[in-house]
Amino acid sequence: MKYIVYVSQAERPFSTDELSSLLQHSRTRNVGDDISGLLIYRFNSDYGRGNFVQVLEGPNDRIDDVWRRISNDARHHTIIVVEEGPIEQRMFRGWSMGFKNVTAEDLKNVEGFSDLGSDQFWQEVTPTSAAAALELLKSFYNGSCKHSVEA
């Protein structure tokens, strides 16, 4: 198995309904493809744009297929791979999506939504050799991302 972590900029701001639809579609497709991970959308009102951070994990060939779809998805651009590599066990046992600018209350009835603001969510994540990726996700979600990407 392997994992990949990337960041990207949303083509335009996403509404609550669009994020909910994205979650439902992604969860169905990823469960069928044996892919797990976490997608975070965060809207920054200072810059008037949204960004995504996502970690995907699963069988090598399936990750490659998903990555091709993600790379060609017109809903985002400026896609930067932050970290990738092999893993022995998954950090995320199921598919989850976090929304920084949407409250858990808005999406509490959507299957697969996890409240990333809760301590319980982060306690249930399985630590792996990809601990740096997990710290990046927490920092991005909390709005304190200071991770730099070296070229």
FENVENBEL-V819236 format. One line per field, one symbol per residue. ss: DSSP state (a for helix, b for strand, c for the rest). psi: psi as a letter, one per 30 degrees, with the letter a starting at -180 (. if undefined). Layout:
BEGIN
ss->???
psi->???
END
This chain:
BEGIN
ss->cbbbbbbbbbcccccaaaaaaaaaaaaaaaaacccbbbbbbbbbccccbbbbbbbbbbcaaaaaaaaaaaaccccbbbbbbbbbbbccccccccbbbbbccccaaaacccccbcccccaaaaaaccccccaaaaaaaaaaaaccccccccc
psi->lllkklllkkelkkleeeeeeeeeeeeeeeefghklakkkkkkjfefhlllkkkkkkakeeeeeeeeeeefgjfflahkkkeklallelkejflklkkjegkleeegfgkkfkkjffkeeefffkkkafheeeeeeeeeeefghjgkkkk.
END
